[in-house]
Amino acid sequence: MSHGLQNELESKRMDWRILWEKAKTWHDEGRRFALATVIRTWGSAPRPVGSHMIIDQDGNIEGSVSGGCVEGAVIAAAEDVIASGKSQHLDFNVTSETAWDVGLPCGGRIEILVEPYAPKHVLAEILSQKLTGPSILITDMTSGEFYFCHDDIQIGEQGLADGFDDIPDKSGLYENIFIQHYLEPVKLIVIGAVHISQALVEMAKVMDIPVMVIDPRQTFATKERFPDVKMSHDWPDEALTEIDITRSTAVVTLTHDAKLDDLALEKALNSDAFYIASLGSRKTHAARVGRLEKMGFSEDDIARVHGPAGLNIGGLTPAEIALSILAEMVSLYRKDHIK
């Protein structure tokens, strides 16, 4: 893997990294805290399986296990867990009085495991990794033992959970084993420092998505127009060669200039990028398809290019078009990564 532009695309806030980095800070400060994890849900539970929250001895929190519904009860349980050193298994459901008290009147059920933090717990193991994914946390609910590994390692190879030949591809509780899949965070590569790119970059920042803008036209790609944004003035084919394009990478071309866009599309189509999109009218896209065919790409290859880019929401302004692109990107990411 190249270390130039690739390193610049590493986000300071990458989904599940946020919580573990905060946990490390708390540990370094000598705080005592508990880890709460959603291990099973039914119905209208507001947070998915695998969602985490950490709670320290003073009631400070980071993360969420319900979006607010049961946090109060979880914090109270965490106080007991920190004091006793013993885990608690919480079950909130619509049929119990507790569920109504904590805010699940709309129906649903959440099971949450609250564990005391210990130096040998998952934190040290996770933070010894590069904190990129996809990775897997395996917890033996009976013994409390855990393993942190990558998605190509079998449970049997870890000496854990007899009867499992392979790690299930979905997070959840399997008998007495909890499987947590950590997705590789999205990164967005934008070709073209245009008006839509400015709006797209700002929206991506709100979503904690790291973005790089590539445009050799230095008149467009300036720090004044793109403050605090990673940029490359190399030609797209050169810049993309330095970036590890994975199945969590999105590549969006916005220049309207075939000399630039086609170079990026060629690299993207020869990669595992989960989202490839190109701006332009239907007529422009038809011409683009013809050029890609001449470059040797098959019909299935070319079908990976979303053109015109974005969901059809009737957007006209740069911000509206940027919104449609991000919406399509997130939709495909979740469809591709959540089974």
C-alpha positions in Angstrom: 0.0 0.0 0.0 1.3 3.5 -0.8 1.8 5.8 2.1 1.5 9.2 0.4 -2.0 10.2 -0.4 -3.3 7.1 1.3 -2.1 8.4 4.7 -3.7 11.7 4.0 -7.1 10.0 3.6 -7.0 8.5 7.1 -9.7 10.2 9.0 -9.4 11.4 12.6 -13.0 10.3 13.1 -13.8 7.0 11.5 -17.0 5.6 12.9 -16.0 3.1 15.6 -12.6 4.5 16.0 -14.1 7.5 17.8 -15.2 5.5 20.8 -12.0 3.4 21.1 -9.8 6.4 20.9 -11.9 8.1 23.6 -11.6 4.9 25.7 -7.8 5.0 25.4 -7.8 8.6 26.6 -9.9 7.7 29.6 -7.7 4.8 30.4 -4.6 6.9 30.1 -6.2 9.4 32.5 -6.8 6.7 35.0 -10.6 6.7 34.8 -12.7 3.7 35.7 -15.4 2.9 33.1 -17.7 0.3 31.7 -18.4 -0.7 28.1 -22.1 -1.2 27.0 -22.8 -3.0 23.8 -26.1 -3.8 21.9 -26.0 -7.5 21.5 -29.5 -8.3 20.1 -32.5 -6.3 18.9 -36.0 -6.9 17.8 -38.7 -4.6 16.3 -38.1 -0.8 16.4 -34.9 -0.8 18.4 -33.2 2.5 17.4 -29.6 1.4 17.3 -28.1 -1.6 15.5 -26.4 -4.6 17.0 -22.8 -3.8 17.9 -23.5 -0.2 18.9 -21.2 0.8 21.8 -21.2 3.3 24.7 -18.6 3.9 27.4 -19.5 5.3 30.8 -17.0 6.4 33.4 -17.3 6.5 37.2 -18.6 10.1 37.0 -21.4 9.4 34.5 -19.6 10.8 31.5 -20.5 9.0 28.3 -19.3 8.5 24.8 -21.3 6.7 22.1 -24.9 5.5 22.1 -26.8 2.2 22.5 -30.3 3.5 21.9 -30.2 7.1 20.7 -31.5 8.2 24.1 -34.2 5.6 24.9 -32.5 3.5 27.5 -29.3 5.4 28.1 -30.3 6.5 31.6 -30.9 2.9 32.7 -27.6 1.8 31.1 -25.7 4.5 32.9 -27.2 3.4 36.2 -26.3 -0.2 35.5 -22.7 0.9 34.5 -22.3 2.5 38.0 -23.0 -0.9 39.6 -20.8 -2.7 37.1 -17.9 -0.3 37.8 -18.3 -0.7 41.6 -18.8 -4.5 41.6 -16.5 -5.5 38.6 -19.3 -7.8 37.4 -21.0 -7.6 34.0 -24.8 -7.1 33.6 -27.0 -8.3 30.9 -29.9 -5.9 30.3 -33.1 -6.7 28.5 -35.5 -3.9 27.6 -38.7 -4.9 25.8 -42.2 -3.5 25.2 -43.8 -6.1 27.5 -41.9 -5.0 30.6 -42.7 -2.0 32.8 -39.0 -1.0 32.6 -39.2 -0.7 28.8 -42.0 1.8 29.1 -40.2 3.8 31.8 -37.0 4.1 29.7 -38.7 5.0 26.4 -39.7 2.1 24.2 -43.5 2.7 24.0 -43.4 2.3 20.2 -42.4 -1.3 20.5 -39.1 -3.2 20.2 -36.5 -4.9 22.3 -32.9 -4.3 23.1 -30.4 -6.5 24.8 -27.3 -4.8 26.1 -24.2 -6.2 27.7 -22.5 -3.9 30.3 -19.0 -4.9 31.1 -16.4 -3.5 33.4 -13.3 -2.2 31.7 -10.1 -4.1 32.6 -6.6 -3.6 31.2 -6.8 -7.0 29.4 -10.1 -6.1 27.9 -10.7 -5.4 24.2 -9.2 -1.9 24.3 -5.6 -2.9 24.3 -6.1 -5.5 21.5 -8.1 -3.1 19.3 -5.7 -0.2 19.7 -2.8 -2.4 18.9 -4.3 -2.7 15.4 -4.2 0.0 12.7 -7.9 0.7 13.6 -9.0 0.2 10.0 -11.3 -2.5 8.9 -13.0 -4.6 8.1 -12.2 -6.3 11.5 -14.1 -8.5 13.9 -14.4 -8.6 17.6 -15.4 -12.0 19.0 -16.6 -12.2 22.7 -17.2 -15.4 24.6 -20.2 -14.4 26.8 -19.5 -17.3 29.2 -15.8 -16.8 29.9 -15.5 -13.1 29.0 -12.6 -14.0 26.7 -12.3 -12.0 23.5 -10.5 -12.1 20.2 -9.9 -9.3 17.7 -9.2 -10.4 14.2 -9.7 -9.6 10.5 -12.6 -11.0 8.5 -10.6 -13.8 6.8 -9.8 -15.6 10.1 -12.0 -18.5 11.2 -13.3 -18.8 14.7 -11.8 -22.3 14.9 -8.4 -20.9 14.2 -8.8 -18.7 17.3 -9.6 -21.7 19.5 -13.0 -20.3 20.3 -16.6 -21.5 19.8 -16.6 -25.2 18.9 -19.1 -25.9 16.2 -18.5 -22.7 14.2 -16.6 -23.4 11.0 -16.7 -19.8 9.8 -17.4 -16.5 11.4 -21.0 -15.4 10.5 -21.1 -12.5 8.1 -23.5 -10.6 10.3 -23.0 -9.1 13.7 -25.1 -10.7 16.4 -25.3 -13.2 19.3 -24.7 -16.8 18.3 -25.4 -19.1 21.2 -22.9 -17.8 23.8 -20.7 -16.0 21.3 -21.1 -12.4 20.3 -19.7 -11.5 16.9 -19.0 -7.8 16.1 -18.1 -6.8 12.6 -16.4 -3.4 12.3 -16.9 -2.0 8.8 -14.0 -0.3 7.0 -15.0 3.4 7.1 -16.0 5.1 3.9 -13.5 7.4 2.2 -14.5 9.7 -0.7 -12.3 10.7 -3.6 -13.6 13.6 -5.7 -12.2 14.4 -9.1 -12.7 18.0 -9.9 -12.5 21.1 -7.7 -15.8 22.5 -8.9 -18.8 24.2 -7.1 -20.5 20.9 -6.5 -17.3 19.6 -4.9 -17.3 22.4 -2.4 -20.8 21.5 -1.2 -20.0 17.8 -1.3 -16.9 18.3 0.8 -18.7 20.2 3.5 -21.5 17.7 3.7 -19.0 14.8 3.9 -17.3 16.6 6.8 -20.5 16.6 8.8 -20.7 12.8 8.3 -17.0 12.4 9.3 -16.2 11.0 5.9 -12.6 11.8 4.9 -12.4 13.4 1.4 -9.6 14.0 -1.1 -10.1 16.4 -4.0 -8.0 15.7 -7.1 -7.6 18.3 -9.8 -4.5 19.3 -11.7 -6.1 22.7 -12.5 -4.5 24.7 -9.7 -6.8 27.7 -10.5 -9.7 25.6 -9.2 -8.0 23.5 -6.6 -7.0 26.1 -4.1 -6.9 26.3 -0.3 -9.1 29.3 -0.5 -11.9 27.4 -2.2 -11.3 24.2 -0.2 -10.0 25.0 3.2 -8.9 22.1 5.4 -9.4 19.7 2.6 -6.7 17.2 1.3 -5.9 18.0 -2.3 -3.8 16.6 -5.1 -2.7 18.5 -8.2 -1.6 15.4 -9.9 -3.6 14.0 -12.8 -6.2 11.5 -11.6 -4.6 8.4 -12.9 -1.3 9.3 -11.1 -3.0 10.4 -7.9 -5.3 7.3 -7.7 -2.3 5.0 -8.2 -1.1 6.2 -4.7 -4.4 5.5 -3.0 -5.5 2.1 -1.8 -9.0 1.9 -3.3 -11.0 -0.6 -1.3 -14.6 -1.8 -1.2 -15.3 1.1 1.1 -14.0 3.8 -1.3 -16.2 6.0 -3.4 -14.9 7.8 -6.5 -16.9 10.6 -7.9 -15.9 12.5 -11.1 -17.3 16.0 -11.4 -15.2 17.9 -14.0 -17.3 17.4 -17.1 -13.9 17.0 -18.8 -13.3 13.6 -20.4 -9.6 14.1 -20.3 -9.8 14.1 -16.5 -12.9 12.1 -15.7 -12.0 9.1 -17.9 -8.6 8.7 -16.4 -10.2 8.4 -13.0 -13.0 6.1 -14.2 -10.5 3.7 -15.7 -8.6 3.4 -12.4 -11.9 3.1 -10.4 -13.3 0.4 -12.6 -10.2 -1.6 -12.2 -10.6 -1.4 -8.4 -12.9 -2.6 -5.7 -14.6 0.8 -5.2 -18.2 0.3 -4.0 -19.4 3.6 -5.6 -18.3 5.1 -8.8 -20.3 8.1 -10.2 -19.9 10.7 -12.8 -21.6 14.0 -13.3 -23.3 14.9 -16.6 -26.5 14.7 -18.6 -27.9 11.4 -20.0 -26.4 12.4 -23.4 -23.1 13.1 -21.8 -23.2 9.7 -20.0 -24.1 7.9 -23.3 -20.9 9.4 -24.8 -19.0 8.4 -21.8 -20.2 4.8 -22.1 -19.0 4.7 -25.7 -15.6 5.8 -24.6 -15.4 3.2 -21.9 -16.4 0.5 -24.3 -13.5 1.6 -26.6 -11.2 1.3 -23.6 -12.2 -2.4 -23.3 -14.7 -2.3 -20.4 -17.6 -4.7 -20.5 -21.2 -3.9 -20.1 -21.2 -5.1 -16.5 -18.1 -3.0 -15.8 -19.7 0.1 -17.2 -22.9 -0.5 -15.3 -20.9 0.2 -12.1 -20.7 3.8 -13.1 -23.7 5.8 -11.8 -24.4 8.4 -14.4 -25.8 10.9 -14.0 -24.4 10.8 -10.4 -26.7 10.9 -7.5 -30.3 9.9 -6.7 -33.0 11.6 -8.8 -34.4 14.1 -6.3 -34.8 16.9 -8.8 -31.8 18.7 -7.4 -30.6 21.9 -9.3 -28.2 23.8 -7.0 -24.7 22.5 -6.2 -25.8 21.7 -2.6 -28.8 19.7 -3.8 -26.7 17.8 -6.3 -24.1 17.1 -3.6 -26.9 15.8 -1.3 -28.2 13.5 -4.0 -24.7 12.1 -4.5 -24.1 11.5 -0.8 -27.5 9.9 -0.4 -26.8 7.4 -3.3 -23.4 6.7 -1.9 -24.6 5.9 1.6 -27.4 3.8 0.3 -25.0 1.6 -1.8 -22.5 1.4 1.1 -25.1 0.1 3.5 -26.5 -2.3 0.9 -23.1 -3.6 0.1 -21.8 -3.9 3.7 -24.8 -4.7 5.8 -26.2 -8.2 5.0 
